[in-house]
């Protein structure tokens, strides 16, 4: 997509203050959309030109309240990007951690999507893109609380797409692989990154901008026939 393909459209990007979410928000803005992003901190910083809403999706009441406030605002595009993870052996996963990850990664996207989809159906056009993970396509040890949430986003995508595609609302999920973010570099270090890169056919990490470009295309008017899909953007990692 080039130019102002999203001029006149409004978009909501959850978790849009850093990493992939921030890149997505900036790309949608550059395409002409009016963009609102969420973050967990009251003083959080949205990309320049975007509106900002503070909400902690780990808080069930706050999530419900936020979703209620989004009803009727007429968003054309929703990107469910906010998510959390905690790595632990399966037998050591604390129940409270498991439930918190489900709340942020599954329940909150459900609530926000449920709030905005009627407006999209009413106007006969909408795009919903959830940000999953390759760990929602293939398994990974010590991700017993995380993998189920990303598989769940795939299920939600399929079910919703079956309902609303006939009304011009296309629903998809993008599953990033190893992406070069500040969090990736902090968690893995250069040695860990080098080990991962050796397993990726493209032989490098992906970039937030590459994910953002694909999300923007799925969310835009050029996408007219892709719905109900979970698509990996992973340099070939999950296919070899």
N, C-alpha and C positions, 0 to 999 in steps of 0.2 A: 504494500500500500504506500502511496506517496501523496503529497499535497495535503489537503484538508478533507480526507474521505469521511471523517467523523464529525464534520461541522454540523452543529445543531443537535448533536447527541449528548446525553448526560451519562456519566459512568460512575460507578461506585467500586473502589478497589479496597478490600480489607487487607490490613497489614501492609500498608503502602509507604512506610517511612524508611525502609532500608531494603537492600538486596534486590531480589527478583520483583517484589511488590512495588518498590520505588521505581524500578526501571519500567515496569508495566504502566504505572501511573504517568510517568513522564512521556512515554510513547503515545499513550492515548491522548494526552494533552497536546502533543505535537501534531497529532492527526486532526486536531480541531475540537475534540470533545471537552465538555466542562466536567472536570474530574473532582470527586470527593474521595479522600483516603481516610482510613482509620489507623489509629495507633493506640497503644496501651497507656501512654503517658499524657496527662493534661497539657504538658508543655511540649509535646511531640511536634516535630517539624515535618510538614508535608513538602513534597517537591514544589518549587516555586511555581505559583500559578494555580495550585490545587487547593481546594477547601479541605479542612481537617476536622475530624470527629474523634474524640477520645472515647474508647470503650475497651474494657477488659473482658474478652470473650470467655475467660476462665470463670467469670462470675455469671451464673445462670440468670440471675435477676437482671443484671446489666445487659446481657445478651437479648433477653426478651424485650426489655425496654427499648433498646436500640432498634431492634427489628420493627417494633411497633411504630417508632418514629420515622422509619424509612417507608412505611406504607403510604401510598398516595403521592409520593414525591416524583413519580414518573420516570424513574431511571430506565434508560434504554439498554444499558450494559451493566452487568454485574460480574466482577472478578473475585471469586472466593479464594483469597491468597493466604490469609492469616492462618498460622499453624504452629504447633510446638512439637517437640520430641524429647524423649528421655531414654537413653540407652541403658539397658539392664538385662541380665539373664532372666529368662522367663519366670523361674521360681522365686526370684527376688523382686519382682515388680510389686511395688506397693499399690494397694487398692486405690488410695487417694490419687496417686500419680496416673494410674490407668484411667480413672474417671475424669480427671482434669484434661487429659489428652483427648478423650472422647468428646468432652464438652467443647473444647476449642476447635478441634479438627472436623467434627461431624455435626454436632448439635447446632453450633453457631451458624455454619453454612446453611444448614437446613432452615433455620429460623429466618435468616436474611433472605434466602432465595424464596421462601414461602411468602415473605412480605412484598417482594417486588414483582414476582411473576404475574399476578393478576393484572397489573398495569400494562405489562408488555403484551399480554394476550389481548387486552382491550384495545390497544392501539395497532395490533397486528404486526408488531415487529419487536424483536428483542434478541439479545445475545447474552448467554450465561456461560462463563468459563471458570471452572474450578481448577485450582492448582494442586494436582496430586503428587505422585512421586513414582520413580521406578520401583520403590518398595511397596507400591500398590499393584505392581504387575508381576514381580518376582519376590521371593522371600529373602530375608536377611536375618542372621542371628542377632539376638539381643534387641530386636525391634518388635517384641510381642505386644506392646501397647500402641505402637506407631503404625505398623503394617495394616492392622485391621481398619484403622481410620482411613487410610488411603484407598484400600479396597472398597470401603464403604462409599467414598466419593464417586468411584466408578459406578457402583450400583445406583446411587442417587441420580447420576447423570443419565444412565440408560432409562430408568423409570420415568424421569421427568421429560426427557426427549420424546418418549413414546406418546406422552399426553399433549405436548404443546407445539410440536413441530408443525402441525397442521394450521396453527395460528400465526406462523411466521416467527416463532421463537425457537432459536437453535441453541442447543445445550451440549457442551463438550467439556472434556477434562484434558489437561496437559500434564504429562508426567516427566518433569525434569530429571536428568541424571546428575552427574557431578558438575556443579556450576561454581564458577570462580567468584565467590562472595567473601566478604570479610570473615563471616562465621566459618566458612569452609577452611580458610587459611589458618584461623585461630585454632580450630579444633584438630586439624590434621598436621599442620606444619609442612615444610617443604618435602621432607622425606615421605610422609604419608601421601602427599599429592602426587609425587613421582610414582609411587607404587600404584595408585589408582589410574593415572594416565596410561601406564603400560597395559592396562586392561581395556582401554577404550580404543576402538578401531581408528578413530580420528586422531588419537594420540595427543589429546589436550583436554583441558576442562572446557565446558561451555561457558558462555557469558550471560549475565542477566539480560543484556540487550538482545541476544539471540532468542531467548525465551519470550521477551517482551514483543519482539517483532512478530512472532508466530501467534501470540495471544491477540495482538492487535488485528491481525488478519482474520482470525477466527471470529473476533468480535465486530468485524466491520461488514460493510455491504458487499464486498467481493465474495464472502462466504455465503453461498446460497443453498448448498446441498450437503454440507457436512454437519451431522448432528448425532448425538448418542455415542460419541467416540471418546476413548481415552488414548491419546497419542503421545508416545515417548519422544522427548527431545533430548537425546542422550549419546549422540555420536556413535550409535550402533551397539552400545553396551549390552542391551537386553536381547539382542538378536544374534549374538555370536557366542 
